Amino acid sequence: MDAIDLSIIELLRGNARLSYAELARQVGLSAPAVHERVGKLESSGVIRAYRAEIEPESIGLGVTALIEIIEESAADTDDVLESFRAIPEIESCYFMAGVESFLLKARVGTIGELEALIVRLNRTPGVASTRTGIALSTKWENRPQPVGTPPA
């Protein structure tokens, strides 16, 4: 990965709908060359997906919760993760250092739906306990970090 790849990534993080022609104009290459570079970034897994960012409240997901999971000592972590993956309300899952094994970010429509989710999580084999915080509002999220220098 070179400085041009990093520039392409930065531009796409700002607006994933930029055309190859516009990307090419901004990085000083031809559109076919940019198309090839983007394809390589996709196939290597650097670019994982393109998404539309939606305002959660506008689609009925007004409750955001951060749920800490303490795993049972004898639990099979892969099985626990598969259980979490099957729950559509869980938007993100982080493996943690410390007492909690996982931190989940979940979005639901109501407090009642959150209660049902927490009950479901507590009944998941391998989960010893949960602790939940509810976000009162979201000031920002998914803010792209500046692209660093290419690895040596």
C-alpha positions in Angstrom: 0.0 0.0 0.0 1.4 3.4 -1.0 0.5 7.0 -0.5 -2.0 6.9 -3.5 -3.8 3.9 -2.0 -4.0 5.8 1.3 -5.4 8.9 -0.5 -8.0 6.7 -2.2 -9.0 5.2 1.1 -9.3 8.6 2.7 -11.5 9.9 -0.1 -13.7 6.8 0.0 -14.1 7.1 3.8 -15.4 10.6 3.3 -17.7 9.7 0.4 -17.9 6.0 -0.7 -20.1 7.1 -3.7 -17.3 8.9 -5.5 -16.9 7.8 -9.0 -13.7 6.3 -10.3 -13.3 9.3 -12.5 -13.6 11.7 -9.5 -11.2 9.6 -7.5 -8.8 9.6 -10.4 -9.0 13.3 -10.7 -8.2 13.9 -7.1 -5.3 11.4 -6.9 -3.8 12.2 -10.3 -4.3 8.8 -12.0 -6.5 7.5 -14.7 -9.9 6.1 -13.9 -8.9 2.5 -15.0 -5.8 2.7 -12.7 -8.0 3.8 -9.8 -10.5 1.1 -10.5 -7.7 -1.5 -10.4 -6.3 -0.1 -7.1 -9.8 -0.1 -5.5 -10.3 -3.7 -6.7 -7.0 -4.7 -5.0 -7.9 -2.9 -1.8 -11.3 -4.8 -1.8 -9.8 -8.2 -2.6 -7.1 -7.9 0.1 -9.7 -7.0 2.7 -8.5 -3.4 3.3 -11.9 -2.1 2.0 -14.4 -4.4 3.7 -17.8 -2.9 2.8 -19.7 0.1 1.5 -22.7 1.2 3.6 -25.4 3.8 3.8 -25.2 5.5 7.2 -28.8 5.8 8.5 -30.1 7.8 11.4 -31.2 5.0 13.8 -34.2 6.8 15.2 -35.6 7.3 11.7 -35.9 3.6 11.3 -37.3 2.9 14.8 -34.0 2.2 16.7 -34.1 4.9 19.3 -32.4 3.0 22.1 -28.6 2.4 22.0 -27.1 0.2 24.7 -23.6 -0.8 25.6 -23.7 -4.3 27.2 -20.7 -5.7 29.0 -20.5 -9.5 29.0 -18.7 -11.6 31.6 -18.1 -15.0 30.2 -18.2 -18.2 32.2 -14.7 -19.6 32.9 -15.5 -22.9 31.1 -17.2 -21.2 28.1 -16.2 -21.9 24.6 -15.6 -18.3 23.3 -16.3 -19.3 19.7 -19.7 -20.7 20.6 -20.5 -17.5 22.6 -19.5 -15.4 19.6 -21.6 -17.4 17.2 -24.6 -16.9 19.6 -24.0 -13.1 19.5 -23.6 -13.1 15.7 -27.1 -14.6 15.4 -28.7 -11.6 17.3 -29.5 -8.9 14.8 -29.9 -6.2 17.5 -26.1 -6.4 18.2 -24.4 -3.9 16.0 -20.8 -4.3 17.2 -18.9 -6.8 19.3 -15.5 -6.1 20.9 -13.3 -8.6 22.7 -12.0 -6.9 25.8 -9.1 -7.0 28.2 -10.1 -7.0 31.8 -13.0 -8.6 33.7 -15.5 -8.3 30.9 -14.9 -10.6 28.0 -17.0 -8.6 25.4 -18.5 -5.2 24.9 -21.6 -5.2 22.7 -23.3 -2.2 21.1 -26.9 -2.9 20.5 -29.8 -0.9 19.0 -33.5 -1.6 19.7 -36.7 0.4 19.4 -37.8 0.4 23.0 -36.7 -0.3 26.6 -39.0 -3.3 26.5 -37.0 -4.7 23.6 -33.8 -4.0 25.4 -35.0 -5.9 28.4 -35.9 -8.9 26.2 -32.4 -8.7 24.6 -30.7 -8.6 28.0 -32.7 -11.6 29.2 -31.8 -13.5 26.0 -28.1 -12.6 26.5 -28.2 -13.8 30.1 -29.7 -17.1 28.9 -26.9 -17.6 26.3 -24.7 -20.6 27.2 -21.3 -19.3 28.3 -22.6 -16.0 29.6 -22.1 -15.6 33.3 -23.5 -12.0 33.6 -24.2 -8.8 31.9 -24.0 -5.1 32.7 -25.8 -2.6 30.6 -25.5 1.2 30.0 -28.0 3.1 28.0 -26.9 6.0 25.8 -29.0 9.1 26.4 -27.9 10.5 23.1 -25.2 10.0 20.4 -23.0 13.0 19.9 -21.0 11.2 17.1 -20.0 7.8 16.1 -18.1 6.1 13.2 -15.9 9.1 12.8 -13.1 8.2 10.4 -9.6 8.5 11.8 -7.0 10.1 9.6 -5.2 7.5 7.5 -1.6 7.0 8.7 1.5 6.3 6.7 1.8 3.1 4.8 3.3 0.1 6.6 6.9 -0.5 5.8 
